[in-house]
């Protein structure tokens, strides 16, 4: 007579462990939010270290020591950023100076669209006045910080964060493999040392490859937008190309905002409405080609992220760190996915984040 197979006991959740895990996650969220001024420069410096470490190793093979190579790379990078900012500052100031006149011009161009909206607004205001108990009741308005200050912070905080990033990045690049050597020295067993080195090298190589690839892809989109805007006769085409490149670091949201900007700029620049609407249409076409054809072809499915994970990640990092967090959301998600792909116990998480 065959012995019946043992019935496995149902798995019960350990309530204290679940509660502790939930409290730990909440603590991490609040730490990221309240310590954003400390953590953001550190995270950005680490991502830039992943991006530039292959360059430092190449310079070391040319017998240039890490401290000198790090200084050269940072100085060249600062020079390029400074030159680009100087070249684009004048066109940006011109568009800002035109803002008061531009608003009146846009109102005139959009009058046909605004009339139904204004009618609804006037009706709502009349209903509000009719239902008001006392029209003489004073209204207390508490003014918070301006929109620009909430999004980007003050000039002093921006300069302080930039200085922190530059100094920390220099020390990370100049130290070379110091942290790797420390990790190998701490681990007791030889096979653990060997596995740690292999994992660290694979993660660093994958992250640097991803960052270089996304930078080149977004830069290619910026070049294409610059050429397209020049062919359409848009003033300052390089400015629009740079905006398109940076907007692509925030998938979906960046393209949506920039489409609105291109529409307004086209209406302000060209008297013909059809010509004006070709500007956002051209950008949307180039963005579609980049996101649906170029990126999957160049990056492959291994480095492609789940659209749902991208959107949730952008919302989360926007809430935590504002606009800088939104720009870092996709690189951080990709870095975390690569890390999970190389750790066996976290492989299911990496699979979920993937395409």
N, C-alpha and C positions, 0 to 999 in steps of 0.2 A: 504494500500500500504506500503510495507516494506521500511524503511529508509536505503539508501545506506550507507555502512560502510565508515567511514572517511579514506581518503587516507593519509598515513603518509608522512610527509615531508622528502625528501632525506637529509641525513646527510652530511653537508659540513665540509671540513677540515678547521680549523682555522690556517691560514698560519703563523701568528706570534707565536702561541704556538708550531707549528711544528718546526719552525726555532730555537726557544729557546730550545726545547728539543734536537735538533741536536747539538746545541752549547754546551749544558750541557754534552752530551755524549762525544763529542770531548774533552771537558775540563777534563772530568774524565780520558779519555785515556792518554792524555798528562801528567796529574798529576801522574798517575800510572807509566808512563815511566820515567819522570824526577825526581820523588821522590822515585825511586826504592830502593835506598840505605837506606832510612828512613822507607819505608813501608814494605819491605820484612822481616826484623827481627820482626816487630810487627805482621804481618800476621802469620808467622811461630810460634811465641810464643803463639798466640791465638789458633792455631790448636793443638799445644802440650798441652795447657791448657784443651781443650776439651778432649784430649786423656787421660790425667792423673788426671782429676778432680774426677772420680769415685774412684781412688786409695786413694786420699786425704780424701774423705768422709769415706771410709772404715777405714782408720787410725784414723779418728776422732771418729768413733764409738768404737774404742779401747782406747779412752781417750788420744790420741796423738793430741795435738793442731796443727792447720793448719801450722803455721810457722815452727815448728819442722818437721812435716810430709813432707812439701815441701822441706826442706833442705835434708831430708833423701832420698826422691825420686830422687832429682836432683843429689845428690852425687852418688847414686847407678847407675843412668843412665850414668853419666860421667865416672864412673869406668868401666862399661861394654863397653862403646864406646872406652875408652882408651885401655882396654885389647884386644879388637878385632882389633883395629888399630895396636897395637904392634905385635900381632900374624900374621897379614897379611902384615905388612910392609916389612918384609924380602922377602917373595915370590914376592911381587910386584916389589921390587928393583931388584931382580934377572931377572925378565922378561924385565925390562927396560934396565938393563945392557947388555942383550943379543940382544938388538935392532939392533945395527950395523951389527952384524953377521947374525941376523935373516933376515934382508933386502936382503943381498946377497944370502942367502939360498932360500928365497922365489922367488927371481928373477930366480934362477936356476930351481926351481920346476915349475914355471909358464912360462918358456921360450916358450913352444909350444903355449900358449895362447897369449903371448905378441907379437909374431912375426907379425901377421897380423895387430895388433894395431900400432906397430912401423912403419910398411910400410906405413900405412895411415898417420901417423904423419910426416914421412920424406917427403911424397908427399906434404902435406900441407905446410911444411916449405919451400920447393922448390918453390911452387906457390907464397908464401908470398914474397920470395926474388925476384922472377921474376917480380912481380907487384910493388915492392918498387920503388919509385921515386929516392931516394938517400939513398944508403946503409950506408953512413957515417954520417947520421944525428944522433946526440947524443940523447939518450933516458933518460929522467928524471924519476926516480922511487922514489915515496914517500912511505916510509916504515911506516906502521901503527904499532900498538901494536901487539904482537905475538898472535897466536891463543889461547894459554893457558890463556894469560892475558885477552883476550876478553871474554872468556867463564867463567872463574872462578874469575878473578880479581887478585889483588896482595895478597901476604901473609898477609900484614898488614890489608887490608880491610876484608879478611876472618876472621882473629882473632878478629877484632873489631866487626864484625857482630855476631860472635859466642858469644862474651862477652855480647853484647846487648841482644841477645836472652835468655841467661841463667839468666841474672839479671831480665829482664821483666817477664820471665816465673816464677821465684821464687815469685815475688810480686803478680802475678796473682793467683798462687796456694795458697800462704800464706793468701791472702785476703779472700778466701773462697767465701761466698755469699754476699760480700760487695756491688758489683755492682748490684746484684739483689735487695738488700735492698734499694739502692739509687733509682733504677727504680720504685719500689713500692711506695716509699715515694713521688716521684715527681708526679705520676699520681693522678688526683683529685678524681675520682669516685671509689667506692669499686669494682664494677664489672670490671672496667678496670684494677685495681690492680690484681684481681683474674685471669683474662684472660691473663695478661702479665706474671704472674708467671707460669701459665699452659703452655703457648706457649714456654717460655724460657726453662722450664724443659724438654718439649718434644724435642725441637731442640737440647739441650745439650745432652740428652740421645741418640737421633738418630745419631748425629754427632760422639759422642764417640763410639757408637756401630759400625758405619761404619769404623772409623779409626782403631779400634781394629781388626775388621774383615779383612780389607784389609791388615793390617800388618801381621796377622797370615797366611792369604792365600799366600801372597808373601814370607813370611818366609818359609812356607811349600814347595813352589816351589824351594827356595834356598836349602833346605835340600835335596829334590829329585835330583836336579842337582848335588849337592856335592856327593851323593851316586853314581849317574850314572857316573860321571867323574872318581871317584875312581875305579869303576868296569872296565871302559875303559882303565885305566892305565894312565890317565892324571896327570901330576905333579901338586901339590898344589890344590887339588879339592875344599877345603874350599874357596879359593879365587874365583873360578868360581861360586860357590854357592852364595856368597855375591854379586858378579856382577849381577847374574841372579835375585836376590831379588830386588836390586835397579833398574835394568832396567825395571822391571815389573811396577814400579810406573809411567813409561812413556809408556802407551800402544802403540802398533804398532811400533813406532819409536825405542823404547828401544829394543824390540825383534829383529828388523831388524839390528840395529847396532851390537848387541851382536852376532847375527848369523854370521855376517862377521868376528867378532873377534874370534869366535869359529872355523870358517873355517881356518883362518890364523894360529891360535894356533895348530890346528890339523895337518896342513901341516908341521909346524915347528917341531912337536913332533914325528910324526910317518912317517917312510919312505914309508909305504904302503899307496897309495892314497885312497883305499877303506876304510881302517881303519881310516884314517884322516877325511874322509867325514862323517863317523859315528858320529863324535863329534857334528857338527852342526845339523845333522839329529836327534840325540837324544834330543838335547835341543829343537828343534822345536816341536818334538812330545810331550815332557813334557809341553811346553808352550801351545800347542793346547789343551791338556787335562785340564790344569789349566783354560784357558780362556773360553773354550766352555762347560765344564762340572762342574768343581769344583766351580768356581766363581758364576755362576747362581744358583747352588744348595745351596751354603752356604749363599750367600747374598740375594737371592730372587730378583724378578723383581722390588720390591719397591725401592731398593737401586741400581739398575742397570741403567747405563746411556746410552743414545743414542750414537751409534758409531760416527755419524756425529758431535754431540755436543762435544764428546771427542776429535776428531781430530781438530776441529776448536778451541776448548779451549786450546789444547796443542800448536797450532800454535800461538794463541794470547799471551799466557803467556810466550812462548819462545821469542817472539818479545819484550815483555815488560820487562821481568826479566831474560832472557837468560836461561841457563840450570837449575838453581834453580827454575825458574818459570815453566819450563816443568815438573819438579818433583812434584810441588805443584798444577799443573793444575787440575788433577782428584780429589784430596781432596777438592779443592776450588769449583769445579763444583758440587760435591756431597753435600757439605755444603750448597751451594746456592740453590740446588734443594730441600733439606730438609727444608730449610727456606721457600721457596715458597710453599711447600706442606702444611705448617702450617699456612700460611696467605691466607685468602680467595681470596683477590683481585689478588694475584700472583699465584694462583693455575694453570691457563693455562700455565704459563711459566714453572712451575714444570712438568706439563704433557708433554710439548714439550721436556724437557731435559731427560725425562724417556725413558725406553726401549720401 
